[in-house]
Amino acid sequence: MGDQFPLEEITASILHRIISVQNWGDASFINMPMAYPSGAFVTVRLSWVEGGLRVSDTGFAYREADSFGAGRSFRKTAQSVAEDLGVSVGKRSIFVDVQRHEIERAVLDVSAASFTVAERIVARASSDASVEVIEALRVKLNHLFHDRVSYGEKVVGASATEWDVSAVASLNGRKAVFQAVSNYPVAIYKASTAFHDLAALDNPPALVSVVANKQEMGHNLSLLAQAGRVIEVGQSDDVFLRSVA
């Protein structure tokens, strides 16, 4: 096939896009091909220390957690992860000191630890925030739908994927899926992906994201609105009923 390029050229091109290095002063920063919940790339810093090299995340995992209001959870979570991967935990960073021949493994271990810590903390914070919305949503749906609502359901999308949803209600033969969504990337992308899949069904249900406050969602509101309606958990009964119509 005359239009094919050598695989070596293609892989080299990909490598430069997914892994990059910046050298500043006496340190080098490596952007790894994995992303924190915010979408920022996991980054590790290489610098010389007495007796060898230090590989550190320079506090990126801590800052990621802190940006979601969960900085206090960093040290406890980091220590648990660090034990499994053989790295150390500072006040706000994850690091390890190694000899030059151990540097490749150290880069992988520190980046994996930093990613795992941030992901666990943000996922937990997201879950905690969702619980508050879910509890308020239950009260509202029980009041409106009585025995025509069920919770903790699994709904199958067009891709044959089973999605966990907060509630499924029915009104006048019309089914509606309600999903409580906190203002965290993990929860937002999960709800958006599920609703796009459900919307692709031949006979899709009404899809309703329920949030605590629309204004606080910022640009994330538009992501949810692409695949269904978005309402606040404290809105009127009429708003909820119209969302099913």
C-alpha positions as CSV (number, residue, x, y, z in Angstrom):
1,M,0.0,0.0,0.0
2,G,1.8,3.1,-1.3
3,D,0.2,5.6,1.1
4,Q,1.5,3.8,4.2
5,F,4.2,5.4,6.4
6,P,6.8,3.4,8.3
7,L,5.5,2.4,11.8
8,E,8.7,3.8,13.3
9,E,7.7,7.3,12.1
10,I,4.2,6.9,13.4
11,T,5.2,5.7,16.9
12,A,7.9,8.4,17.1
13,S,5.3,11.0,16.3
14,I,2.9,9.6,18.9
15,L,5.6,9.4,21.6
16,H,6.5,13.1,21.3
17,R,2.8,14.0,21.8
18,I,2.1,11.8,24.8
19,I,5.3,12.2,26.7
20,S,7.2,15.6,26.9
21,V,10.2,16.8,28.8
22,Q,11.0,20.4,29.9
23,N,14.3,21.3,31.5
24,W,14.4,24.2,33.9
25,G,17.5,25.1,35.7
26,D,18.8,22.1,37.6
27,A,15.6,20.1,37.2
28,S,13.8,18.2,34.5
29,F,10.0,17.8,34.3
30,I,8.4,14.8,32.5
31,N,4.7,15.0,31.5
32,M,3.4,11.4,31.6
33,P,0.6,9.9,29.4
34,M,-1.9,9.9,32.2
35,A,-4.2,12.6,33.5
36,Y,-5.5,13.7,36.9
37,P,-9.3,14.1,37.4
38,S,-9.0,17.8,36.4
39,G,-7.5,16.8,33.0
40,A,-4.0,18.0,33.8
41,F,-1.2,15.7,32.9
42,V,0.6,13.8,35.7
43,T,4.1,15.4,36.0
44,V,7.2,14.3,37.8
45,R,10.4,16.3,38.5
46,L,13.9,14.9,38.4
47,S,16.6,16.6,40.3
48,W,20.0,15.7,41.9
49,V,20.2,15.1,45.6
50,E,23.1,14.0,47.8
51,G,23.8,10.4,46.8
52,G,21.6,10.2,43.7
53,L,18.5,11.5,42.0
54,R,15.1,12.5,43.4
55,V,11.9,11.8,41.5
56,S,9.0,13.8,42.8
57,D,5.5,14.8,41.8
58,T,6.3,18.3,43.4
59,G,2.9,18.4,45.1
60,F,0.7,17.9,42.0
61,A,-1.4,15.2,43.6
62,Y,-1.9,17.4,46.7
63,R,-2.8,20.5,44.7
64,E,-5.3,18.3,42.7
65,A,-7.0,17.2,45.8
66,D,-6.9,20.6,47.4
67,S,-8.5,22.2,44.3
68,F,-11.5,19.9,45.0
69,G,-11.6,20.9,48.7
70,A,-10.1,17.6,49.9
71,G,-6.5,18.6,50.6
72,R,-6.8,17.3,54.2
73,S,-7.1,13.7,52.9
74,F,-3.8,13.8,51.0
75,R,-1.3,12.5,53.6
76,K,-3.4,9.6,54.8
77,T,-4.3,8.4,51.3
78,A,-0.8,9.0,50.0
79,Q,0.8,6.9,52.8
80,S,-1.5,4.0,51.9
81,V,-0.6,4.2,48.2
82,A,3.1,4.8,48.9
83,E,3.4,1.6,50.9
84,D,2.2,-0.5,47.9
85,L,4.6,1.3,45.4
86,G,7.6,1.7,47.6
87,V,7.8,5.5,47.4
88,S,7.9,8.2,50.2
89,V,5.4,10.9,51.2
90,G,6.4,14.4,52.2
91,K,4.2,17.1,53.7
92,R,2.6,17.7,50.3
93,S,4.5,15.6,47.8
94,I,5.3,12.0,46.7
95,F,8.9,11.2,46.0
96,V,11.7,8.7,46.0
97,D,15.5,9.0,46.0
98,V,17.3,6.5,43.8
99,Q,20.5,5.7,41.9
100,R,20.8,6.5,38.3
101,H,20.2,2.9,37.1
102,E,16.8,2.9,39.0
103,I,15.4,6.1,37.5
104,E,13.0,4.5,35.0
105,R,11.2,2.5,37.6
106,A,11.2,5.5,40.0
107,V,9.5,7.7,37.3
108,L,6.8,5.0,36.8
109,D,6.2,4.4,40.5
110,V,6.0,8.1,41.5
111,S,3.7,9.0,38.6
112,A,1.5,6.0,39.3
113,A,1.3,6.9,43.0
114,S,0.5,10.5,42.3
115,F,-2.2,9.6,39.9
116,T,-3.8,7.0,42.2
117,V,-3.8,9.3,45.2
118,A,-5.4,12.2,43.3
119,E,-8.0,9.9,41.7
120,R,-9.0,8.2,45.0
121,I,-9.3,11.5,46.9
122,V,-11.4,13.2,44.2
123,A,-13.6,10.1,43.7
124,R,-14.3,10.0,47.4
125,A,-15.0,13.7,47.6
126,S,-17.3,13.4,44.6
127,S,-19.2,10.5,46.2
128,D,-19.6,12.4,49.5
129,A,-21.0,15.4,47.6
130,S,-23.4,13.2,45.6
131,V,-24.8,11.6,48.7
132,E,-26.3,15.0,49.8
133,V,-28.0,15.5,46.5
134,I,-29.2,11.9,46.4
135,E,-30.8,12.1,49.8
136,A,-32.7,15.3,48.8
137,L,-33.6,13.7,45.5
138,R,-35.1,10.7,47.2
139,V,-37.4,12.9,49.4
140,K,-38.6,14.8,46.3
141,L,-39.2,11.7,44.1
142,N,-41.0,9.8,46.9
143,H,-43.3,12.8,47.3
144,L,-44.0,13.0,43.6
145,F,-44.0,9.4,42.3
146,H,-44.7,7.3,45.4
147,D,-44.5,3.6,44.3
148,R,-43.6,4.6,40.7
149,V,-40.0,5.2,41.5
150,S,-37.1,2.9,42.2
151,Y,-33.5,3.5,43.3
152,G,-30.1,2.1,42.6
153,E,-31.2,0.8,39.2
154,K,-29.1,-0.4,36.3
155,V,-30.2,0.8,32.9
156,V,-28.8,-0.6,29.6
157,G,-27.7,1.8,27.0
158,A,-27.4,1.5,23.2
159,S,-23.9,0.2,23.6
160,A,-25.2,-2.7,25.8
161,T,-23.4,-1.1,28.8
162,E,-25.2,-1.2,32.1
163,W,-25.3,2.2,33.8
164,D,-25.9,2.7,37.5
165,V,-28.4,5.5,38.0
166,S,-29.8,7.3,41.0
167,A,-33.5,6.6,40.2
168,V,-36.0,5.5,37.6
169,A,-39.5,7.0,37.7
170,S,-42.5,6.7,35.5
171,L,-45.4,9.0,34.8
172,N,-48.3,8.4,32.3
173,G,-46.3,5.6,30.7
174,R,-43.2,7.7,30.3
175,K,-40.0,6.6,32.0
176,A,-37.4,9.0,33.3
177,V,-33.9,8.4,34.6
178,F,-32.7,10.7,37.3
179,Q,-29.0,11.0,38.1
180,A,-27.6,13.0,41.0
181,V,-24.5,14.8,39.9
182,S,-21.9,16.6,42.1
183,N,-19.7,19.3,40.7
184,Y,-16.7,17.1,40.2
185,P,-15.2,16.0,36.9
186,V,-15.5,12.3,37.7
187,A,-19.3,12.6,38.4
188,I,-19.9,14.9,35.5
189,Y,-18.2,12.8,32.8
190,K,-19.7,9.6,34.1
191,A,-23.2,11.1,33.9
192,S,-22.6,12.7,30.5
193,T,-21.3,9.4,29.1
194,A,-24.2,7.4,30.5
195,F,-26.8,9.8,29.2
196,H,-25.3,10.0,25.7
197,D,-25.5,6.2,25.6
198,L,-29.1,6.1,26.9
199,A,-30.1,8.9,24.5
200,A,-29.0,6.7,21.6
201,L,-31.6,4.0,22.4
202,D,-34.5,3.6,19.9
203,N,-37.0,4.6,22.6
204,P,-34.9,6.6,25.1
205,P,-36.3,7.6,28.6
206,A,-36.3,11.2,29.7
207,L,-32.8,11.9,31.0
208,V,-32.5,14.3,34.0
209,S,-29.3,15.4,35.8
210,V,-30.0,16.7,39.2
211,V,-27.5,19.1,40.7
212,A,-27.3,21.2,43.9
213,N,-26.7,24.5,42.2
214,K,-26.6,25.3,38.4
215,Q,-24.5,28.4,38.8
216,E,-21.8,26.6,40.7
217,M,-21.5,24.1,37.8
218,G,-19.8,26.7,35.5
219,H,-19.0,25.3,32.1
220,N,-19.7,21.8,33.3
221,L,-23.4,22.6,33.0
222,S,-23.2,22.6,29.3
223,L,-21.7,19.1,29.3
224,L,-24.7,17.7,31.2
225,A,-27.2,19.7,29.1
226,Q,-26.0,18.1,25.9
227,A,-27.5,14.8,26.8
228,G,-30.6,15.7,28.8
229,R,-32.2,18.2,31.1
230,V,-30.5,19.7,34.1
231,I,-32.5,20.7,37.2
232,E,-31.7,21.7,40.7
233,V,-32.7,19.4,43.5
234,G,-34.5,22.2,45.3
235,Q,-36.6,23.3,42.4
236,S,-40.4,23.0,42.4
237,D,-42.5,19.9,42.0
238,D,-43.7,21.3,38.6
239,V,-40.2,21.5,37.3
240,F,-39.6,17.8,38.2
241,L,-42.9,16.7,36.6
242,R,-42.2,18.6,33.4
243,S,-38.8,17.0,33.2
244,V,-40.5,13.7,32.7
245,A,-43.1,14.9,30.2
